[in-house]
């Protein structure tokens, strides 16, 4: 896995462009993805997964925000390319959870996609991870 390439991608994304629902905080996405990228301790995996799901959605409600449009590619890359089994497992678990989520019905001020388009995008990308 090319960690530097993923970091460059993360640094190039303006997470505030996904000005989604009221509870979306763009400042949490990069740190959550970096936590996954650097995950080494299995005892931290649940925390890392929860933080990631809450940074791009609402884990309790089973929804995701428009930020999934950029975050999903990075999570998939970590899952597919990581040599560390704990990272691969944690990323796979997050992707599995997201496959059963739906878009948050409140897109807020984000006008880059419709709920229907967001759902289709996520379903297509997450199909290999669904139960």
C-alpha positions in Angstrom: 0.0 0.0 0.0 1.3 3.4 -0.9 0.7 5.3 2.3 2.2 8.5 0.9 -0.2 8.4 -2.0 -3.2 8.1 0.3 -2.0 10.9 2.5 -1.6 13.1 -0.6 -5.2 12.3 -1.6 -6.4 13.1 1.9 -4.6 16.5 1.9 -6.0 17.4 -1.5 -9.7 16.9 -0.5 -11.7 19.8 0.8 -14.1 18.0 3.1 -16.0 21.2 3.6 -17.3 21.0 0.0 -19.6 18.2 1.3 -21.5 20.7 3.5 -24.0 18.1 4.4 -26.4 17.6 7.3 -26.2 19.5 10.5 -24.1 16.9 12.3 -21.5 16.6 9.6 -18.1 18.0 10.7 -15.6 18.1 7.9 -12.7 18.5 10.3 -13.2 14.9 11.6 -12.8 13.1 8.3 -9.1 13.3 7.6 -8.1 12.4 11.2 -10.6 9.4 11.1 -9.1 8.1 7.8 -5.6 8.6 9.1 -6.5 6.6 12.2 -7.5 3.7 9.9 -4.4 4.2 7.7 -2.1 3.9 10.8 -4.1 1.4 12.8 -1.8 -1.2 14.3 -3.3 -2.1 17.7 -6.3 -4.6 17.4 -7.7 -3.2 20.6 -8.2 0.2 18.9 -10.1 -1.2 15.9 -13.6 -0.7 17.2 -12.9 2.9 18.2 -11.3 3.6 14.8 -14.2 2.1 12.9 -16.8 4.0 15.0 -14.9 7.3 14.6 -14.7 6.8 10.8 -18.4 5.9 10.5 -19.4 9.0 12.5 -17.1 11.2 10.5 -18.8 10.3 7.2 -22.2 9.5 8.5 -24.3 8.7 11.5 -23.5 5.2 12.8 -26.5 5.1 15.1 -29.0 6.1 12.4 -27.3 3.9 9.7 -26.8 6.8 7.3 -23.9 8.4 5.4 -23.2 11.9 4.3 -22.1 13.2 0.9 -18.5 13.0 2.1 -18.7 9.3 1.2 -18.2 10.4 -2.4 -14.5 10.9 -1.6 -14.0 8.8 1.5 -15.2 5.6 0.1 -12.4 5.3 -2.5 -9.8 5.8 0.3 -11.4 3.2 2.6 -11.6 0.7 -0.3 -8.0 1.3 -1.2 -6.9 0.7 2.4 -8.9 -2.5 2.5 -7.6 -3.8 -0.8 -4.0 -2.7 -0.5 -3.0 -2.9 3.2 -0.5 -5.6 4.2 -1.6 -5.1 7.9 -4.4 -7.5 8.6 -5.9 -5.3 11.3 -6.3 -2.4 8.9 -7.7 -4.6 6.2 -10.2 -6.1 8.7 -11.2 -2.8 10.1 -11.7 -1.2 6.7 -13.7 -4.2 5.5 -15.9 -4.0 8.6 -16.6 -0.3 7.9 -17.4 -1.0 4.3 -19.7 -3.9 5.3 -21.5 -1.5 7.7 -21.8 1.2 5.1 -23.3 -1.3 2.6 -26.4 -1.5 4.8 -26.6 2.3 5.4 -28.5 4.8 3.4 -27.9 8.4 2.5 -28.8 10.9 5.3 -32.2 12.3 4.0 -30.9 15.8 4.8 -28.3 16.8 2.3 -28.1 20.2 3.9 -26.6 22.8 1.5 -24.8 20.1 -0.6 -26.1 20.3 -4.2 -23.5 18.1 -5.9 -25.8 15.1 -6.0 -29.3 13.9 -5.3 -30.1 11.3 -2.6 -30.9 8.8 -5.4 -27.5 9.4 -7.1 -25.7 9.1 -3.8 -27.5 5.9 -3.0 -26.6 4.4 -6.4 -23.0 5.4 -6.1 -22.6 3.9 -2.7 -24.5 0.7 -3.6 -22.3 0.2 -6.7 -19.0 0.7 -4.8 -20.1 -1.3 -1.7 -21.7 -4.2 -3.5 -18.7 -6.5 -3.0 -18.9 -5.8 0.8 -22.6 -6.3 1.3 -23.8 -9.4 3.1 
